[in-house]
Amino acid sequence: MNRRLQRGVIIVPNALTLANLFFGIWAIVSASRGQFVTAAWLVVIASIADLLDGRVARVTRTGSRFGAELDSLVDAISFGVAPSLIVYHLFLADGTWSWIASFFYVTSAVIRLARFNIEQAGQAKVAFHGLPSPAAGTTLATFYPFSQTEFFQTYLSGWPWPVFMTALMVILGMLMMSHVLYPVLPKFGFRTPRGIATLVGLVLVATAALTIPALFFFPACLAYVSYGVLKAFTLGFFERLPDRDMLLDTDVPDEADEEQRELDYEKLAPPRRLWRPYRSRRRAADAWPERRNPAEGSE
């Protein structure tokens, strides 16, 4: 791989992270203008960019400490500030101190991301320690599109949703800071029946997300949140302790889960051109004896 291509590959993960930031800021602006459907889908797009940047960094083996820190700072905005402002403008703007719920959620997201950087950033893993902030943010953001569906208007519109969403925001904040384990995106492939089944499941999920997004995302996110809680309660009830570290992937890694490697950016920099003044070159020439032509005889 030539140097120019290597430099381009290094930029790709950070470019995806900055795209995540772009959509997060756009979601905040949209929510402040009352465009809640637009804000919700912008948070979803930001979560897709967040999913891709880490995987691209692992596949290309271009992960770095800088990228991990940048990713967490961006996630705090896209999945902490943006979703909390969506809920605030929808349900909490009229209360004097109701913004405290948004503050608690953002604080929880920041603490969860700081803990992630210390414990799990850049490592292959099969579980997240606490609810991932993209999942929490997508859950809050996609409520409004779900509330505009015919199903919601027919069967669920009479529920006290301002109370439910405020409570949900607090619960999601607590889960982000908790020790509940949540699964990562499962591995898929064509070599094993399990990999094929996982691939089929992911295709079905992607199809539902693209065809009925308003009906799919909010219930799916609630199911993901509930799965981690129910699994934690089930393991605690039966007092079953795992026989290995559930946070680390001890299986044979694939090409997307390889360890990070140290990058020497000096080697990827353009080569320096050596330039010496005319006098220096003349002095160097004078310091060496003149070369004689072998064909010429001696005096």
LOZA-683974 format. One record per residue (C-alpha): x, y, z. Coordinates in Angstrom, 3 decimals. Layout:
N
<r u="X" v="Y" w="Z"/>
...
END
This chain:
299
<r u="0.000" v="0.000" w="0.000"/>
<r u="1.532" v="3.320" w="-1.052"/>
<r u="1.864" v="6.202" w="1.340"/>
<r u="-0.838" v="8.329" w="-0.227"/>
<r u="-3.364" v="5.502" w="0.057"/>
<r u="-2.321" v="4.840" w="3.661"/>
<r u="-2.886" v="8.470" w="4.601"/>
<r u="-6.328" v="8.328" w="2.971"/>
<r u="-7.262" v="5.195" w="4.900"/>
<r u="-6.248" v="6.816" w="8.195"/>
<r u="-8.548" v="9.767" w="7.491"/>
<r u="-11.653" v="7.638" w="6.780"/>
<r u="-12.547" v="6.631" w="10.397"/>
<r u="-12.125" v="10.182" w="11.684"/>
<r u="-14.124" v="11.514" w="8.737"/>
<r u="-16.998" v="9.213" w="9.728"/>
<r u="-16.704" v="10.442" w="13.309"/>
<r u="-16.943" v="14.053" w="12.141"/>
<r u="-19.954" v="13.094" w="10.008"/>
<r u="-21.489" v="11.786" w="13.220"/>
<r u="-20.862" v="15.198" w="14.787"/>
<r u="-22.344" v="16.987" w="11.761"/>
<r u="-25.606" v="15.064" w="11.976"/>
<r u="-25.728" v="15.470" w="15.752"/>
<r u="-25.430" v="19.256" w="15.525"/>
<r u="-27.984" v="19.268" w="12.718"/>
<r u="-30.367" v="17.288" w="14.939"/>
<r u="-29.970" v="19.858" w="17.730"/>
<r u="-30.749" v="22.707" w="15.338"/>
<r u="-33.742" v="20.845" w="13.916"/>
<r u="-35.134" v="20.140" w="17.384"/>
<r u="-34.826" v="23.808" w="18.335"/>
<r u="-36.893" v="24.674" w="15.240"/>
<r u="-39.585" v="22.132" w="16.085"/>
<r u="-38.597" v="19.739" w="13.277"/>
<r u="-38.657" v="16.659" w="15.481"/>
<r u="-39.046" v="14.061" w="12.730"/>
<r u="-35.981" v="15.415" w="10.956"/>
<r u="-34.054" v="15.555" w="14.229"/>
<r u="-34.935" v="11.934" w="14.990"/>
<r u="-33.676" v="10.585" w="11.673"/>
<r u="-30.522" v="12.672" w="11.924"/>
<r u="-29.728" v="10.970" w="15.232"/>
<r u="-30.295" v="7.597" w="13.540"/>
<r u="-27.912" v="8.554" w="10.717"/>
<r u="-25.371" v="9.687" w="13.318"/>
<r u="-25.618" v="6.277" w="15.008"/>
<r u="-24.916" v="4.572" w="11.673"/>
<r u="-21.820" v="6.737" w="11.194"/>
<r u="-20.752" v="5.867" w="14.745"/>
<r u="-21.167" v="2.159" w="13.988"/>
<r u="-19.089" v="2.426" w="10.830"/>
<r u="-16.172" v="4.495" w="12.128"/>
<r u="-15.091" v="1.948" w="14.729"/>
<r u="-15.490" v="-0.989" w="12.391"/>
<r u="-13.586" v="0.725" w="9.587"/>
<r u="-10.793" v="1.559" w="12.030"/>
<r u="-10.544" v="-2.103" w="13.076"/>
<r u="-10.708" v="-3.483" w="9.549"/>
<r u="-8.018" v="-1.109" w="8.274"/>
<r u="-6.037" v="-1.363" w="11.534"/>
<r u="-5.885" v="2.426" w="11.780"/>
<r u="-7.314" v="2.804" w="15.284"/>
<r u="-5.612" v="5.336" w="17.514"/>
<r u="-6.025" v="6.946" w="20.906"/>
<r u="-6.891" v="10.197" w="19.185"/>
<r u="-9.724" v="8.507" w="17.284"/>
<r u="-11.116" v="6.928" w="20.450"/>
<r u="-11.145" v="10.253" w="22.304"/>
<r u="-12.676" v="12.083" w="19.348"/>
<r u="-15.380" v="9.446" w="19.018"/>
<r u="-16.407" v="9.782" w="22.662"/>
<r u="-16.535" v="13.572" w="22.515"/>
<r u="-18.729" v="13.414" w="19.428"/>
<r u="-21.004" v="10.730" w="20.935"/>
<r u="-21.627" v="12.966" w="23.938"/>
<r u="-23.143" v="15.531" w="21.579"/>
<r u="-24.960" v="13.278" w="19.101"/>
<r u="-26.365" v="10.767" w="21.616"/>
<r u="-26.305" v="12.816" w="24.801"/>
<r u="-27.201" v="16.426" w="24.074"/>
<r u="-29.264" v="15.980" w="20.887"/>
<r u="-31.760" v="13.331" w="22.156"/>
<r u="-32.174" v="15.085" w="25.512"/>
<r u="-33.043" v="18.343" w="23.728"/>
<r u="-35.577" v="16.545" w="21.546"/>
<r u="-37.359" v="15.237" w="24.644"/>
<r u="-36.984" v="18.599" w="26.378"/>
<r u="-38.636" v="20.539" w="23.544"/>
<r u="-41.379" v="17.917" w="23.261"/>
<r u="-42.352" v="17.458" w="26.908"/>
<r u="-40.268" v="19.471" w="29.374"/>
<r u="-40.053" v="23.030" w="28.047"/>
<r u="-42.987" v="24.288" w="30.131"/>
<r u="-41.607" v="23.133" w="33.482"/>
<r u="-39.365" v="25.307" w="35.635"/>
<r u="-37.011" v="22.545" w="36.777"/>
<r u="-37.952" v="19.792" w="34.348"/>
<r u="-34.700" v="20.370" w="32.439"/>
<r u="-32.959" v="18.563" w="35.307"/>
<r u="-34.037" v="15.286" w="33.691"/>
<r u="-32.188" v="16.281" w="30.508"/>
<r u="-29.172" v="17.275" w="32.571"/>
<r u="-29.165" v="13.891" w="34.305"/>
<r u="-29.321" v="12.065" w="30.983"/>
<r u="-26.451" v="14.055" w="29.447"/>
<r u="-24.373" v="13.585" w="32.602"/>
<r u="-24.972" v="9.836" w="32.468"/>
<r u="-23.943" v="9.705" w="28.807"/>
<r u="-20.706" v="11.585" w="29.508"/>
<r u="-19.835" v="9.326" w="32.457"/>
<r u="-20.606" v="6.214" w="30.425"/>
<r u="-18.364" v="7.375" w="27.553"/>
<r u="-15.517" v="8.253" w="29.922"/>
<r u="-15.736" v="4.775" w="31.469"/>
<r u="-15.808" v="3.215" w="28.012"/>
<r u="-12.573" v="4.966" w="27.065"/>
<r u="-10.834" v="3.559" w="30.128"/>
<r u="-12.188" v="0.012" w="29.918"/>
<r u="-13.071" v="-0.972" w="26.374"/>
<r u="-11.990" v="1.540" w="23.750"/>
<r u="-10.108" v="-0.124" w="20.880"/>
<r u="-10.602" v="-3.687" w="22.154"/>
<r u="-12.559" v="-6.503" w="20.565"/>
<r u="-15.547" v="-7.256" w="22.750"/>
<r u="-18.745" v="-9.287" w="22.852"/>
<r u="-20.594" v="-7.050" w="25.318"/>
<r u="-20.845" v="-3.409" w="26.308"/>
<r u="-20.436" v="-2.461" w="29.957"/>
<r u="-23.632" v="-0.495" w="30.414"/>
<r u="-26.166" v="0.598" w="27.820"/>
<r u="-24.347" v="2.097" w="24.794"/>
<r u="-25.049" v="5.799" w="24.342"/>
<r u="-26.057" v="5.407" w="20.651"/>
<r u="-28.757" v="2.920" w="21.657"/>
<r u="-30.023" v="5.223" w="24.416"/>
<r u="-30.004" v="8.274" w="22.161"/>
<r u="-31.748" v="6.482" w="19.300"/>
<r u="-34.430" v="5.228" w="21.705"/>
<r u="-35.297" v="8.758" w="22.824"/>
<r u="-35.017" v="10.353" w="19.391"/>
<r u="-37.195" v="7.871" w="17.490"/>
<r u="-40.183" v="8.175" w="19.833"/>
<r u="-41.625" v="11.137" w="17.965"/>
<r u="-41.752" v="9.442" w="14.524"/>
<r u="-43.332" v="6.432" w="16.238"/>
<r u="-45.922" v="8.708" w="17.859"/>
<r u="-47.001" v="9.934" w="14.415"/>
<r u="-47.894" v="6.469" w="13.117"/>
<r u="-51.462" v="5.269" w="12.721"/>
<r u="-50.831" v="2.413" w="15.154"/>
<r u="-49.773" v="4.827" w="17.889"/>
<r u="-52.646" v="7.213" w="17.260"/>
<r u="-55.147" v="4.343" w="17.400"/>
<r u="-53.941" v="2.356" w="20.403"/>
<r u="-51.411" v="4.357" w="22.446"/>
<r u="-52.214" v="8.047" w="22.140"/>
<r u="-54.162" v="8.134" w="25.424"/>
<r u="-51.211" v="7.117" w="27.589"/>
<r u="-49.395" v="9.729" w="29.743"/>
<r u="-46.371" v="9.909" w="27.462"/>
<r u="-44.784" v="13.030" w="29.000"/>
<r u="-44.422" v="11.129" w="32.273"/>
<r u="-43.319" v="7.950" w="30.507"/>
<r u="-40.670" v="9.672" w="28.389"/>
<r u="-39.262" v="11.611" w="31.328"/>
<r u="-39.034" v="8.393" w="33.329"/>
<r u="-37.540" v="6.591" w="30.329"/>
<r u="-34.862" v="9.257" w="29.966"/>
<r u="-33.865" v="8.834" w="33.609"/>
<r u="-33.908" v="5.029" w="33.328"/>
<r u="-31.741" v="5.107" w="30.214"/>
<r u="-29.284" v="7.354" w="32.015"/>
<r u="-29.064" v="4.922" w="34.909"/>
<r u="-28.585" v="1.974" w="32.546"/>
<r u="-25.725" v="3.745" w="30.789"/>
<r u="-23.921" v="4.037" w="34.143"/>
<r u="-24.900" v="0.549" w="35.279"/>
<r u="-22.994" v="-2.733" w="35.103"/>
<r u="-25.612" v="-4.354" w="32.872"/>
<r u="-24.016" v="-6.036" w="29.852"/>
<r u="-25.420" v="-5.377" w="26.394"/>
<r u="-24.489" v="-7.377" w="23.278"/>
<r u="-22.565" v="-5.873" w="20.388"/>
<r u="-23.423" v="-6.342" w="16.730"/>
<r u="-23.113" v="-10.120" w="16.187"/>
<r u="-20.636" v="-11.583" w="13.732"/>
<r u="-21.988" v="-12.874" w="10.471"/>
<r u="-20.633" v="-14.819" w="7.526"/>
<r u="-21.112" v="-17.783" w="5.230"/>
<r u="-18.802" v="-20.352" w="6.831"/>
<r u="-20.994" v="-21.530" w="9.718"/>
<r u="-24.758" v="-22.041" w="10.130"/>
<r u="-24.731" v="-19.553" w="12.988"/>
<r u="-23.059" v="-16.939" w="10.827"/>
<r u="-25.589" v="-17.497" w="8.034"/>
<r u="-28.518" v="-17.271" w="10.473"/>
<r u="-27.097" v="-14.050" w="11.881"/>
<r u="-26.708" v="-12.622" w="8.392"/>
<r u="-30.322" v="-13.486" w="7.537"/>
<r u="-31.493" v="-11.851" w="10.758"/>
<r u="-29.529" v="-8.695" w="10.022"/>
<r u="-30.968" v="-8.563" w="6.506"/>
<r u="-34.495" v="-8.810" w="7.925"/>
<r u="-33.748" v="-6.073" w="10.455"/>
<r u="-32.308" v="-3.823" w="7.745"/>
<r u="-35.357" v="-4.465" w="5.550"/>
<r u="-37.748" v="-3.486" w="8.347"/>
<r u="-35.664" v="-0.413" w="9.170"/>
<r u="-35.802" v="0.765" w="5.552"/>
<r u="-39.451" v="-0.071" w="4.797"/>
<r u="-41.215" v="0.862" w="8.073"/>
<r u="-38.690" v="2.989" w="9.986"/>
<r u="-41.233" v="4.904" w="12.058"/>
<r u="-42.794" v="1.675" w="13.320"/>
<r u="-39.521" v="-0.200" w="13.696"/>
<r u="-36.883" v="1.862" w="15.483"/>
<r u="-38.531" v="2.846" w="18.762"/>
<r u="-39.948" v="-0.625" w="19.590"/>
<r u="-36.689" v="-2.276" w="18.465"/>
<r u="-34.630" v="0.010" w="20.703"/>
<r u="-36.943" v="-0.665" w="23.638"/>
<r u="-36.531" v="-4.403" w="23.002"/>
<r u="-32.723" v="-4.024" w="23.051"/>
<r u="-32.846" v="-2.035" w="26.286"/>
<r u="-35.188" v="-4.567" w="27.898"/>
<r u="-33.076" v="-7.526" w="26.756"/>
<r u="-30.052" v="-6.401" w="28.747"/>
<r u="-32.114" v="-5.763" w="31.877"/>
<r u="-33.976" v="-9.081" w="31.667"/>
<r u="-30.763" v="-10.997" w="31.039"/>
<r u="-29.097" v="-9.342" w="34.039"/>
<r u="-32.048" v="-10.186" w="36.280"/>
<r u="-32.132" v="-13.760" w="34.991"/>
<r u="-28.419" v="-14.303" w="35.646"/>
<r u="-28.777" v="-12.743" w="39.093"/>
<r u="-31.826" v="-14.860" w="39.935"/>
<r u="-30.092" v="-18.116" w="39.070"/>
<r u="-26.755" v="-16.848" w="40.461"/>
<r u="-24.959" v="-17.846" w="37.300"/>
<r u="-21.532" v="-16.322" w="36.956"/>
<r u="-19.775" v="-16.362" w="33.575"/>
<r u="-16.671" v="-18.526" w="33.289"/>
<r u="-14.788" v="-15.809" w="31.374"/>
<r u="-14.604" v="-12.066" w="31.032"/>
<r u="-17.810" v="-11.171" w="29.209"/>
<r u="-16.425" v="-7.813" w="28.120"/>
<r u="-13.614" v="-9.252" w="26.002"/>
<r u="-13.854" v="-11.345" w="22.867"/>
<r u="-11.848" v="-14.515" w="23.472"/>
<r u="-12.947" v="-16.258" w="20.282"/>
<r u="-10.804" v="-16.396" w="17.197"/>
<r u="-10.990" v="-12.861" w="15.823"/>
<r u="-11.951" v="-12.112" w="12.272"/>
<r u="-10.465" v="-9.439" w="10.122"/>
<r u="-12.763" v="-6.831" w="11.675"/>
<r u="-11.694" v="-7.520" w="15.244"/>
<r u="-7.927" v="-7.365" w="15.042"/>
<r u="-5.937" v="-5.488" w="17.616"/>
<r u="-5.021" v="-1.900" w="17.078"/>
<r u="-1.536" v="-1.226" w="15.844"/>
<r u="0.711" v="1.682" w="16.571"/>
<r u="1.053" v="4.018" w="13.625"/>
<r u="4.216" v="5.947" w="12.941"/>
<r u="2.853" v="9.028" w="11.250"/>
<r u="6.363" v="10.181" w="10.430"/>
<r u="6.731" v="7.274" w="8.034"/>
<r u="3.506" v="8.268" w="6.296"/>
<r u="4.536" v="11.894" w="5.920"/>
<r u="5.855" v="13.100" w="2.555"/>
<r u="9.619" v="12.543" w="2.228"/>
<r u="11.726" v="15.528" w="3.096"/>
<r u="13.842" v="16.946" w="0.299"/>
<r u="17.414" v="17.502" w="1.268"/>
<r u="18.670" v="20.893" w="0.085"/>
<r u="22.074" v="22.254" w="0.598"/>
<r u="23.348" v="25.667" w="-0.437"/>
<r u="25.839" v="25.995" w="-3.255"/>
<r u="28.686" v="26.818" w="-0.889"/>
<r u="28.107" v="23.689" w="1.184"/>
<r u="28.175" v="21.516" w="-1.891"/>
<r u="31.363" v="23.213" w="-3.093"/>
<r u="33.057" v="22.723" w="0.267"/>
<r u="32.096" v="19.065" w="0.213"/>
<r u="33.538" v="18.727" w="-3.259"/>
<r u="36.796" v="20.374" w="-2.188"/>
<r u="37.091" v="18.064" w="0.795"/>
<r u="37.256" v="14.984" w="-1.463"/>
<r u="40.148" v="14.320" w="-3.867"/>
<r u="39.392" v="14.599" w="-7.549"/>
<r u="38.488" v="11.396" w="-9.264"/>
<r u="40.702" v="10.482" w="-12.114"/>
<r u="39.741" v="8.759" w="-15.278"/>
<r u="41.136" v="5.214" w="-15.217"/>
<r u="42.026" v="5.555" w="-18.898"/>
<r u="44.381" v="8.435" w="-18.205"/>
<r u="47.954" v="7.708" w="-17.184"/>
<r u="49.774" v="9.176" w="-14.216"/>
<r u="51.994" v="12.205" w="-14.614"/>
END
